[in-house]
């Protein structure tokens, strides 16, 4: 690609000393590059490796042990025992050494041999802390692409599952992969994802979150256009619907594309419970979006402009709680909302037990103190608390952050224009949602454009036997995923 650095191939030198000198100079004589002589009868040989990237036990088992066991000096037998790969380009060999491989040079040979002895420090497969479920799988991705791909392939033992690899970052050179089902994913979608990834030309690409900003449709939209998840079961479910997943080395997060607004309010729990319970929980989540962005603004508008909508029985209690407050409702709301955000951020940054204590005690102490001091009304505390709870209901952290950010401009509009400000703000958000796309998929589908068949698994979840067709959002190659619903077979009997 234009702008990407390319190195001219460098053939292997005939002498060991020249090869070692070339590698040392190419790696700027870094102190963790180790040079080690090995005694192969009849040959002058040495190997190099980076001790910070290599496993010493593997070096003993993969290099020294085969040489010691082969007494007759059979070079071919030694190389087979080492499981060595032949290379003739020193530039590629340098990249392999940096990744934790050892390279063996033999005097007079025009090839060198690379042995995989890299160390791997990978945490155990556990459930993601930010995507916990009550029922279902408790597996989560880790920071290794190979392990994450194994978790996916373990559940989709299918020859159509395709993995496509990339090297991203001119300096970092991390490994990224896209995963999709060849017989389901739309070829145009795969081509578009591939084109956007290929066009990335940057020095620092260190995680999947970095890649997201390069390939999403509208970076400055407040709404996320790619779904983040650390759950293999969620990735598998989306792959089976014809979507594409992206994984990167060093990041436990997978990016799923394309997605719609309603995908961020769906959880694996919806499919672990029966359809009625799952639909009820999902409907509550979708309703929480409106509460989370509009409830403080509604309270500000009512108290400032439209007190006539307050029921008579509540009018006097609300009046008594706010009449001695020296600040406007908008200042009350901003103060409490920012306090909640500060407590939330402090709870995340502090160690686990301390963070939970700060969140609970801080909220109680500050809430009680500001009411007694006459700075904030009791009603405002209730409104802010309900708003915070509604924003935390969202299963997606990215969408939750977007919702919390959007409530502030709506609050300002409500303080200036009342209900009219709220209505216009919600109209602007709705227009933006209708115009937004994720890899060619309308963001607000299946509401806009309206497709009633896809509503079976959007705001509510119908029983599995009723989900005969896949969602049309990613334009899969095959829509049908069931031949005949079980209920129809029962009725036929």
N, C-alpha and C positions, 0 to 999 in steps of 0.2 A: 504494500500500500504506500501511497505517496507520503513522505515525511518520516517513515519508519526506518530505523537504522538497519542496515544489512552489512554483514561482515563477509569479506572475501574468504572462501575456503582455503585452509592452510594444510597442505599435505604433511603427513608424518615424516619427520627427518629420519635418516638412516641410523643415526647414533642416539643412544639413550641420553647423553649429556645435552645435546642440542634440544631434544624434546622437553627435558626437564627445565632447561633454561628458558625456553619459550613460554612454558606454562607459568613459571615463576614471574616472569616479566609481565605477562598478560594479567596476572592476578596481583601485580604491584608488590610482590614479595611479602604478601600477607603472612603474619606470624603463625596462623593456625593451619598453614599448608605444610604437611609432613612428608618428608622424603624417606623412603624405607627400602633398603636393599633386600632382595630375596635370592636364595641360592637354588637355581635350577641347573642341574648338571649339564655342562656343555653350552650354557648360555649366560650372557651378561644381562642382568635384568634388574629393574627397580620399579617401584610403584609409588604413586603419590595419592594423598587423600587429605581432606580437611577434617581434623579431629573434632572440630565443633559440630560437624554434620554427620559423622559416621559413628556406627556402633562398634566398639572395640571387640565385643564378643563375635560379631559377624565377621570382622577382619580375621580373627583367629580361625573361625570355622570355614569361611569361604576362600581364604587365601593361603594361610600358613598350613592348615591341616592337609589340603590336597597336595601341596608340595612335599610335605614330610612323608605322606603315605606313599607317594610315587617315587620309589627309590631308583628306578631305571632311567629317569630323566625323559620319559615320554611326554613331550611338550603338548601334543594333541590331547592326550589323556588328562594332563593337568588342567588344560583350558576347559575341557568338558566338565571336569569335577568342579571347577570354579564357576561354571555357568557364565563364562565370560562372553561378552558381545564384541565383535570385531568392528573397529572404526578406522577410517583413514583421513578424517578431517579434524585437526586439532581445535578448531573453533567450536565445533559441536562438543568435543570432549571437554573443553573448559566449562561449558554450560552444565554438563553432566557431573563434573567434579564439584561445582558449586552446589548442586542439589544433593550431594552426599554419596557419590559414587567414587570408587577407587579406580585408577587407571594404571595398567601394567605396560611398561615399555620393555621391549626386548631388542638387544643390539642387532642391527642388520635387517630388521623387518620393517616393511613399509606400512604396517598396520599396528595399531595398539589395541589393547583389550580392556574393556570397561566392566568392572564387577560391582554389582549393586550391594552396598554395605551400609546404606543410610540408616540412621536411627529414626525411630518414630515414637513420638510422645503424644498419644491421643487419649483423651478422656473417655470414660465409659459411655455407652449409649444409655442415656437417661431421658426422662420426660422433660420437655422444655418448661422452664419456670413461668414463662409468660403465655403459654398455651396449654394450660392444664385442662383435663377433661375428667368427668365423673366416671364414665364408662368408655370402653374401647381401648385401643392400643396406647401404651405408655412409652413408646419408642420416640426418640428425638434425634435429629441430625447432630453431627459433631463437626469438627473443623477439618476433617479429611474427606476429600472428594471421593476417593476410592471406597471408603466405608459407607458414605452416603449413597453412592451408586449401588452398593451391595444391598443396602436396606430397601432400595426401590426395586431392584431386580428380584429380590427374595419374594416379593409379593406379585410381581408381574413377570412370570416365567414365559416370556413370549418372544418369538424371533423378530417381531415387528418393533420391539423397543430399540430405539436408535440413540446412540450417544455420540455427540459431535464435539470435539475438543478445540480449544483456542488457547493461545498464549497472549496475555494482555499485560500492558505496561512495558514501556521500553526499558525501564530500569528494574521494575519489580518482577516482571515475567511470571506472573502467577498463572496457574492453570484454571481455566473456566470451561464448563461443559453445558451444552443444552441437551435436554432429554425430551423425546417425544415418541409417539407411536406412529410408525410410518403409514399404517393403514387407516388411521383416524385423523391425524393432524392435517390441516389444510396446507397444501404445498406452497401457496402464496404466503401464508403466515410464516412458515419455516424460512422461506426465501427472504422475507422482510426482516425477521429476527437476525438471520445470518448477515444480512447487509448492514444492519445497524451496529452489530458487534464488530464486524470487519472494519467499519469506519472509525472505530475508537483509536485515537492516536494520542496517547498521553504517557508520561513517564511513570506516574504513580497510580496504579490500579491495584488496590490491596484487599478488596472485598467485593461481595456482590452488591452492597449498597453503593459503592462507587460506580459500578456498571449501570445501575438503575438510572442515574441522572444523565447518562450518555444515550440511553436507548428509549426513555419514555417520551411520550408525545409532547406534553406541555410541562416543562420543568416548573414554571411559576404558577401552576394551578395549585390551590390549597388541598386538592384531593389527590391521594395516591392513585397511580394508574397501573401499578404492578402489585400483586399480592405477596406479602412477605409471610413465610411460614417456616417453622423448624420441625414440622411434623411430617414424617414420610407418608402417613395415611392420607393426609390432605393433598400432598403432591400426587399420589397415586390416583385419588379420585378425580383430580383435574386432568391428569394425563388420559384417563379413560373417557373423558369428555372431549378430547381432541385439542387440549391446550399444550403449551410448551413450558417446561421448567428450566431454570438456569441455576447452576450451582458453581461455586468458586472455592478454590483451595483457601483454607484459613478462615472460612466463614461458615457457621452452621445454618445460615439462612438461605432458603431457596426462593427464587423469584418466579412467580407464575404469571403467564401472559397468554392471551388477553383476559382481562377481568372486567366485571361490571360493578356498579356501586353496591349492589346487594350481596356480592360475594364477600365483602368485608364484614357483613353481619351474619354470616353463616359459620357454623362451628361443627367439628366432627361429632359433638354431642347430639346434634340434631338428628343424626342418622343412627346413633346408638339407642336413643329412646324410640318409643312407638310414635307413629305419625302425629297423633293428637297432642301428646306432650311436646314433641319436637316443634310442631307448628306454633303452639302457644308460646314457647320460649323464644322462638325466632321472631314472632310478631311483636313481643315485648321489646326485643332488641331494636327492631326497625322503628318502633314508636319512640324509643329513647333518643333517636337522632333529633327529632323535633323538640323534645323536652330539653335536650342538652344545649341546643343553640338558641332556643326562643324563650325559655322560661324566665331567666332574669330580665330579658328585654320586655316581656309581657308584664312583669311586676312593675318595672320602671314606668312603662306607659300608663298602666292603670293608676298608680299612685300620683303620677305627675299630671296626667291629662284626663283620664277616663274613670274617675272614681265612681261614676254612676253605675258601672257594671258590677261593682262589689255588692253582694247580697246584704240586705239590711242587718241581718244578725252578725255579720262579720265587720260591718262598717265601723262600729264603735271600738272593738278590740284593735283593729288595724290602725285607727286614728290615734288611739291612746299610745300605741307602741312607737309611732313615728313623730308625734307632735313635738317631742322634746329633743329630737335628733337635729344637731346643728348643720348637717350636710345634706346636699341634694341626693336623691336616690341613686343617681348615676355614680356619684362619688362613693357612696356606701357599697354599691355593687362592685365597682372596680377595686376598692380596697379589699373586700372579702375574696373576690375571685383571684386577685394576685396573691393574697395570703395562702389560699388553697394551693395555687401553683407552686409557691415557694415551699410549702410543707411537703408537697408531692415530690419535688425535685430533691429536697433534703433527705426524704425517706429512701430515695433511690441511691443516692451517693454514699450514704452512711452504711456501715456494716449492718447485716440483716436484722438481728435483734434490736440494735440501737435505732435503726430506721423505722421499724414498726412502732417502737415506743415514742419516738419523736412525732410520728404521724398521729397517733391516737391522743397522747397527752397534750401535744401542741395544739391540736384542733380543739380539744375540750377546754384547755386553759385559755387560749386566745378567744374562742367564741364566748365563753362566760365573761371574760374580762372586758371585752369591747361592749357587750350589752350592759354590764353594770356601770361602765364608764359613760354610757349614753352616747357612744359613737356610732353604733349600728343598732337597728331595731331587731326585735325577736323574729319578725316576719322575714326580714332579709336573711337572717341566719338559716331559716328553714328553706328558703328558696335556693340559696347557694348550696346547701347540703344536698338537696334533691337534684340540683343540676350536676354536681360533682358525681353523685351516684349514677346518674343517667349516662354521663360520659365514660365512666369506667365499665359499663355493661358491654361496650363494643369489644368483640374478640380480637380485633386488629389494633395493635398499638399505633400504627401510622394513621388510621382513620380516627382513632380517639384523639390524637394530637391535632388533627385537622379540625375536628368538632370543637375542641377547647379553644382553638385560635379564632374560629369564625364567630363565636358568641360575642366577642368584644366589639367589632364594628356594628353588629346588630343592636347591642346595648346602647351605643352612641347614637345610632339612628332613632331608637325608641325615645331617648332622652330629648331629642330635638323635635321629632315630628309625631310622637305617639304611635298609635296603631298604623298610621300611614307609613311611617318609617319602617316598621316591622314588615309590612306587606311588601313594600318596594325592595327591601333587603332580601326577603325570601324569594321574590320574583327574580332578582339578579342571580341568586344562587341557583335557582331552578333553570334559568336560561343557560347558565354556564354548564350545569350538569348535562343538559340536553345537547349542547354543542361539543362536549368533551368526548374523545375517543381513546380507546386503548388498542393499538395495533389494528385499526380499522373497525373495531367493534364499538358500537354506540355505548357510552358509559351508563346510560340510564335504561338500557334494555333489560327486560322485555316490556317496560312501561312506555318508553319512547325510543324506537318505534314499538307500538303495542303488538304483542304476540301472546294471545291468551293461552296457548298450549304450554309456553314456557313458564307461566305463572304457577304451574304445579310444584316447582321447586325454587321459589323465589321468596316471597313474603311468608308463605306457608310451605309445608312439606307434605305432599301427598304420600300415601303408602308406596312402598317399593314396587309393588306389582302394577301400580298405576303410572309409573314413570317409564312408559314404553319407549319414549324417544329421548335422545340427548338434547341438551339445550342448543339452539341455533346460533348462540352468540359467537362461538369461535369458528363457525362454519365448518363443522367436521365433515369428513368424507362419507361417513355413515351416520344417519340419524337414528335408525332403529337399534335398540339395544335389548329388546325382548320380542319374542314372537307373538305371545298372546298373554294377557293378564291372567293371573291365577283365578281371580274372581269370575272372569268370563268362562273359564273352563268349568268352574263349579256350577255356574248357572246352566251351562250346556248339559251337565249331567242331570 
